[in-house]
Amino acid sequence: DATTAKAVAELGRSIERQFDAPQDIEWALADGKLYLLQARPITALPQRPEIKIPDKGFWEKDTSHFPSPVTPLGASTYFPASEDGYAVMCQEWGIPAERMEQRPIGYEAYSHMVPLGGKEGPAPPSWIIFLVSRLMPALRQRRRIAKEAMRSRLPERLIESWYQEWRAQFRQEAKNLNGVNLAELDDRAVIEHFDMTIDFLRRGLNTHNRLIIPYVLAIHELAEVCKELLGYDTAKAISLVSGLSETSSEPARRLTELAATVKKDPAAQEIIADAGPDIILRLRQAAPDSARAFETYLDEYGHRAINYDPGSATLAENPQLLARLLRDRIVHSSLASYDPVQTQKQAVENARSAVSYRSKEERERFERALAAAERAYPLREDEVFYTENVPNALLHYAALEIGRRLAARGLLRQAEDAVYLEDTELRAALRTGEGDFASLVSRRKAERAWVAAHPG
């Protein structure tokens, strides 16, 4: 939105004034606050990229997933995996579309729904859609698939598959991939590992897209039942299940514990208040107990991408961001007293009290909707962590290892420049050791900086 854009622009200007040179900044929003993740000098002034507009179809800018210009690494790896996942979802659920295409247009993410059959055109009147959906063989087949999905209780089966099988599999594979010592691999093995992380992300997005509809159906049903029986709006209905996700509540609880540890340690608190890139080293020297707690938190919760672009740094690579979160938690210590689980339990108790005056059938309907939503709600954050956040981070680490080798051979200026190359370019550079990739990266940095300054 305009407020965020202005805040980011002012942040960029302030960093530029501090270093007396144009800066390429990476930022994040957390709880409505803007945080600087890192800043690097722009080796070339922003320059307008060549922007190729697709000649067919309606393309919509995806600012919800990609508020910042997407990196070439992200566009070349995440987008194809996402498209594959959407195609799986459309087929499995009988959605009358082939897939959702994603494409970087001037480094910004755009999406486009490909209709069944692939033919583009203006939307026909509703009565024609009604007739075609019953006469066109492909659409009739999709209708049958959708009906069978609901008849066979596919939503419930997929949710249970996640909890009983897939979650453990993704967790173990992530642990295995993250446990590889990339520095010990030869070039061929590094490329193989890089490809494994891309495939891990592809399978993750396939699973993620399969689980979208079960989540939406359960939450929608709860919202409708609460609106009809209790007069609740959507936000109040969701309060009946908010706080059930261990994936979000556990890191928050541990952050509160870490803040309490730091608050008892004056030396650590002073370092946290003035955090820089050397924060971990300074903590180790002056406050070893707090340093161990700080590093443990980063190791357990930091190996995840902070957005959907594999080209973006992880929390583990940005200890300054964790320091800022700790400062906020220490300053606003009253937040630590907020118990989302207890708040959720109280909301359910209030709803049950209100619905107790309804008929037996209505009370049972409410309990069914609540039980389904309680099972589905934690799924969203849980599966996104293991199917997107972690795979993106592992892909990022693999790309950085390739970047380190290319920088050592003079093909890149620094390892972090690897995210400005596409996956095919990274493989080619490491295999051949040839190409003016440093100049290519400089141009792309300049173009991406221009897009960041001229969104839209």
N, C-alpha and C positions, 0 to 999 in steps of 0.2 A: 504494500500500500504506500501512499504518498509519505506518510509519517516515517515509515521504516526507511524508505528510499532517501529521505532528507537526512535521517540520522546516520545512515551508512556513508552518504556523501560527506557529511561533516567529519565523521571519523576518518575517512580517507584524507581529507584536507588537513586535519590536525596531525596525522602521522607524517604527511608530506612536509608540513612545516617543521616538525621535530627533526626530521632527517635531512631537510633541505634538498629533497629530490623526490620525483614521482615514485609512488609505492604501489605494489600489487598486494592488496590486503585480502585476507580470508577472515570471515566473520561468522558469528552464529547468534541466533536469538534463543534465549532461555528465560521462561517466565516473563516475557515481555521486555527483557533487558538485552541490550546489544553488547556482545563481547568480541574483542579483537583476538583472533586465533594466532595469526602471524602476519608479518609484513616483510616484503622483499622489494628491493629496488627494481624498478622497471628499466630494463636495459635499452628499451626503445620506447619513444613516446607513443601514446595510443594512436592507432591508425585504423581507419574504417575497413572492415573486411569486405570481401565480395560476398554479397548476400543473394543466394539463389532461392527464389520463391517457387514452391511447387506449383505446377500448372494445372493440377487436378485436385479436387476435393477441398473440404473445409478443414483447415488446420487451426487448432486452438493452443495457445501458449500455456504450458504447464508450470505455473508458478508455485503450486502447492508442493510439488516434489522437488522442483529445481528453481528456487528463488534467485539463484546466482547463475551466471553463465556457466554452462557445463564444460568440463574439460574434454579434450579429444580422447583421453583414455576412457572417461565415463561414457561418452557417446558411442565409442566403438565396442564397448563390452556390455554395459548395462542395457542400452537400448535394444540390441538384438535379443538378449535374454528376456527382457520385458515383453517384447513382441511375441516371442515363443510362448511365454506364460499366458498372455491374453488369448492366444489361439487355442491353447489347451482349455482354458476356462469357457470360451464360447462353445467349443465342441461338447464338452462334458455337461454343460448346463442347458444346452439347446438355445443359446442366445442367437438371435437372427443377425449375426455379423461374423465375418471371418477372423478378424483380429484388430488390434489397436496398433497402428503404426506409430513409431516415435522417430523424430528426426531433429538434429540440431540445425536451426536456421539462424545463421549469424551467431553461433555459440549459445543460442537460447533453445530450450527444449519445447518442441511442439508435438502434439499428438493428433491423430486422425483415425477415425473409425472406418474400417474398410467393410462395406456392406457385403452381405452374402452374394456370391457370384462375382464380386469385384467391380460391378458396374456403378459408376458415379452418376449422380443426377439429383435434381431437387426432390424433396420429400413429396410423395403423392398425397392426395386427400385421405383422411382416415378410413373412408368407406372402401377405397381401393385397397388399402393395406389389409383391411378385414377380409376382403375377398381373396387377395393374393395369398395371404397366410394359410388359406384353406384349399387353394387350388395349385399353388406352385409346389412341386415335389420336394424341393430342398427345404422350403419353409415348413411344409407339413412334417418332414422328418425332424426338424428342430423342435416343433411342437410336441411330437411324440417323445423326444429325448427329455424335454423339460418335464412333461407329465410323469414319465418313468422315474426321473430323478426324485421327484417329490413322493411318488408312490412307494419307492424303495427306501425312503428315509435316507437319501444320500447326504443331506446336511448333517444329520446326527452321526452317520457312519464316518464321514470325513473328520469331524471334530474328534471322535474317539480314536481314529487312526493317528491323529497328531499326538494326542496325549499318551497313547499306549505304545506307539511305534516310531513315528517319524521324528518326534522331538529328540529322543535319545540318539537316533541315527545321525541327525544333523549336529548335535552336540559333540558326539564322539569324532565325527569327521573333522569338525572345526578344530577340536583339540589336537588331532593328528597333524593337520596341516600347519597349525600354529607352532607345533613342536619341532618342525623341521628347521635345522640350522642352515639357512640359505647360504651363508658365507662359505660353507664347506662343499657346496655343490659345484660341479663344473658347469660350463655354459649350457650344454645340452640339457642337463638335469634341471637347471634353473628355468629354462623355457618350458620343460615338461611340467614343472611345478606351477608356473604361471598359467599354463593351459588348464591344469587341474582346478585352480581357483576360479577361473572363468566358468568352467563346467559346473563347479559347486554353486556359483551364483545362478547359473541358468536353471539348475534343478531346484534351487531355493525359490526362484521367482515362479517356477511352475507350481510348486507347492503353495506358495503364497496366494497365487491367483485362484487356485482350487478352493482355498479356504475363505475367500472374500465373501461369497454368497452365503455360506452357512452362518457367518458372523452377522451379516446384514439382516438376514431373515429373522434371526433370534432377537436382535435388538429392536427391529421394526415391530415384531409381534408384541414385545413387552411395552413399547411406547404406545401402540394402538390400544392394548388392553388397559393400560393405566389412564389413557385419555378417556376411554369410554366409561370405565368403572369409577375412576377417582378424580377425573378432571385435571390430571397432571399434564404439563407440557413435556416436551421431549427431554429437556435438561433435568427436570425433576424425576422423570422416569429412569433416566440413566443413573441418577444418584443411588438407585437401589442396587446397582452392581459396581459402581465406582469404588476403587480400593481393593478389588479382588485380585488384581494383577500383581503377582509376586515379581514379575520381571521389572516393573517400575517401582514398586514399593520397597523391595529389598535394597536396591542401590540408594534410594532416598534415605532409608533407615540407617544404612551403613555410612552415608555421608554425614548424617547427624552425629553418629558415634565418632567419626573422624574429627568433626568440628569440636566435639567435647574434648577429645584428646589434645588437639592443638590449643584450645582455649586454656588448658592447664599448663601449657608450656610456653612461657614468655618468649623464649628465643625463637621457637617455631612460629608463634603468632607474629612476631616482628618480620620474619622472612616471608610469611604468607601475605602480609600486608604490602610488601614491596617485591612481589614475585617477578622474576625475569626468567630467561631461558635456562639459567643455571640454578634454578630453585632446588632441584633434587640434590645437587652437589652441596649447596649451602645447608640444606636440612641435614644431610648426612654428617657434616662437620660440626654443626652447632646443636642439633636436636635429633640424635640418632633414633630415639624411640618414635618420635613423630614421623621421621623419615621412613621408617619401616612401615608404619601404618599408612602413610601417604602412598608409598610404592605398592603396597599390597592392594590398595583400592584401585590404583591404575592398572595393575596386572589382572585383577578380577573383573573390572567393569570398563576398562579403558580400551580394550581391543575391539572396538566397534566404530563404524563410520558415523560421523555426526550428521550426515545427510545421505541422500541417495546417490551421490556421485562418488564412484571409487577413486576419483582423482583427488578428493578432499582428504585432509589429514584426519587421523583418529584422535580420540581423547587422550590415548596413551602418548601420542606425539605432542600433545599440547598441555603439559602440566600446569602452565600458567592459567588455563581455563579452569582446571580443577581448583587452583588457588583462589580464583575469583568466586567460584561457587562456595568455597569454604568461608571466604570473607563475608559473603552475603548471609550464610547460615549462622555465622557467629554474631554478626550485627543484628540480624532479625531472629534471635534465638527463640522468640515466641512461636515461630513456625514449627519448631521441633515438638511442641506440645500438641500439634494437630495430628490426630490419629485417623487416617482415612478408613481403616477397617472398622473402628468403633463408630465412625460417622455413617458408614454404609449399613451397619447393623441397626443403628437407630432409625435410619430411613426406612428399612424394611419393617421394623417394628411398627412405625407410624402408619405405613401403608397397610399392613395386615390389620391394624386396629380400625382403619377407615373402611376396609373392604369387608370387615366382619358383619356389617349390617346388610350385606348383599346376600343373594340366594346361594344355596350350596353349589349349584352349577357355576355361578359366577366366581365364587371363591376358588373352586377347583381350576377354573380357567386361568385365574390370576396366578395360582401356584404353579401351574404348568408353564406359563409364560416366564415366570420368574426363574424357575429351575433351569429352563433352556438357556435363558440369558446369563445366568450365573455360570453356566458351563462354557458359553461362547465368549463372554466378554473378556476374560483374561487371555483368550486365545490370540487376540489381535496383537497386543504388544509382545506376547511370548513368541509367536511365530515370526513376526517381523524382525525381532532380534536375531533369531537363528537362521532365517532364510534370506535376509537382506543386510542388516547392519554388520554382522560378523563376516559373511562372505565378501562384502565390499571391502572390509578392512584387510582381509587376507589377500585379496587381489591387489590392494594398494601396496601392501608390504612386498609382494612379489615384484610389482612394477618398480618399486624403489630399489630393490636389489639389482634389477637389470640396470636401472639408472646409475647406481654406484659404479657398476662395471664400465658403463659407457663413459662416465665422467673420468674414471681412472685412465681410460684410453683416449681421452681428449675429444670424444664425440659429443659430449654434453658439458655444460659449464658446472652443473651440480646435479646430484642424484635426483633432487626433487623435480627437475625439469622433465623427468620421465612421464609425468602426467600430461604433458603437452604433446605427447606422441600417441598415435593410435596403436592398438595391440599388434597389428601387422608390421608397423614401423619399428616397434620395439624388438620384435623377433628378428627382423631383417638387419637391424643395426648390430645386434649382438652376434648374429651368425656371420655377417660379412665384414664387420668392422669398417665399413665404408659409408660415406654419405655426409652431407653438410647438415646434420641434424641440429647443431647449435644455432645456425641461422634460421632454420625452420621454427625452432622453439621460440626464438626471439620475436619472429614475426607473429606467431600465434599468441604470445604473451601480449604484444602490443595490440593485436586485434581484440583479444578478450578484454583487455583493459578499456578499450574504446566502447565495447558493448556494455560493460559494467557501468560506464559513465553515460551511456545513451540507451537505456533499456526500452524494449518495445519494438 
